[in-house]
Amino acid sequence: MRRASSSGPPSNGSTPCGRKAATTSLDFTGLSVSGYNRVRGLQTGVAIGVYNSAKRLQGVQIGLLNRALKKKPPFRYLPIINAHF
């Protein structure tokens, strides 16, 4: 598993409340709080953000728009919450 990389304003390594502007990873396990969460593989756990995107979802996405590419339409894009267990 690769660690998540994040982008945001340059700082001394910390951001307010540990939040990031964007988080991108190959696979992700755990909790992510960010404006934009992008998982290119399997997301296991919870992602909270304005826009959340995962190729495969095994958990919960909470945000304005949530995308799980392996889910069948119309459940691929959902507002507010998207979940798969």
FENDA-V447402 format. One record per residue. N is the residue number from 1. RES is the residue in one letter. PSI is psi in radians with two decimals (NA if undefined). OMEGA is omega in degrees with one decimal (NA if undefined). BURIAL is b if it has 16 or more other ideal C-beta (glycine too) atoms within 10 Angstrom, else e. Layout:
# FENDA-V447402
N_RES_PSI_OMEGA_BURIAL / N_RES_PSI_OMEGA_BURIAL
This chain:
# FENDA-V447402
1_M_2.39_176.0_e / 2_R_2.61_175.3_e / 3_R_2.64_177.8_e / 4_A_2.46_173.2_b / 5_S_2.64_-178.0_e / 6_S_2.72_176.8_b / 7_S_2.66_-179.5_e / 8_G_-2.96_-179.4_e / 9_P_2.48_177.2_e / 10_P_2.39_179.9_e / 11_S_-2.93_-180.0_e / 12_N_0.37_178.5_e / 13_G_-0.13_178.6_e / 14_S_2.64_175.9_e / 15_T_2.83_-178.9_e / 16_P_2.19_177.2_e / 17_C_0.30_178.7_e / 18_G_0.20_-178.5_e / 19_R_2.67_179.0_e / 20_K_2.74_177.6_b / 21_A_-0.65_179.8_e / 22_A_2.52_176.8_e / 23_T_2.23_178.1_b / 24_T_2.36_178.3_b / 25_S_2.83_176.3_b / 26_L_-1.01_173.4_e / 27_D_2.60_-177.1_b / 28_F_2.34_175.5_b / 29_T_2.26_177.1_e / 30_G_-2.53_-177.7_e / 31_L_2.30_175.7_e / 32_S_2.22_175.9_b / 33_V_1.97_-174.1_e / 34_S_2.80_175.7_b / 35_G_-0.66_-178.6_e / 36_Y_2.06_177.9_b / 37_N_2.13_179.1_b / 38_R_2.10_177.1_b / 39_V_2.05_-176.3_b / 40_R_-0.19_179.8_b / 41_G_-2.15_-176.6_e / 42_L_2.19_171.8_b / 43_Q_2.09_176.0_b / 44_T_2.05_-178.8_b / 45_G_-2.56_-173.1_e / 46_V_2.32_173.7_b / 47_A_2.21_178.8_b / 48_I_2.13_-179.5_b / 49_G_3.08_176.1_b / 50_V_-0.81_178.4_e / 51_Y_2.21_179.3_b / 52_N_2.36_-178.7_b / 53_S_2.30_176.4_b / 54_A_2.50_175.8_b / 55_K_-0.85_177.1_b / 56_R_2.36_-176.0_b / 57_L_2.23_173.2_b / 58_Q_1.26_-175.8_e / 59_G_-2.49_-174.2_b / 60_V_2.42_171.3_b / 61_Q_2.31_179.1_b / 62_I_2.11_-179.5_e / 63_G_-3.11_178.5_b / 64_L_-0.73_176.2_e / 65_L_2.29_-177.0_e / 66_N_2.34_-177.2_b / 67_R_2.30_171.9_b / 68_A_1.85_-169.7_b / 69_L_-0.54_-177.3_e / 70_K_-0.13_176.6_e / 71_K_2.62_-179.4_b / 72_K_2.54_174.9_e / 73_P_2.52_8.9_e / 74_P_0.22_-175.2_e / 75_F_0.05_179.8_e / 76_R_-0.75_177.5_e / 77_Y_2.11_179.2_e / 78_L_2.46_173.9_b / 79_P_2.71_174.0_e / 80_I_-1.09_-176.6_e / 81_I_2.47_175.1_e / 82_N_2.27_-176.9_b / 83_A_2.59_173.8_e / 84_H_2.32_-179.1_e / 85_F_NA_NA_e
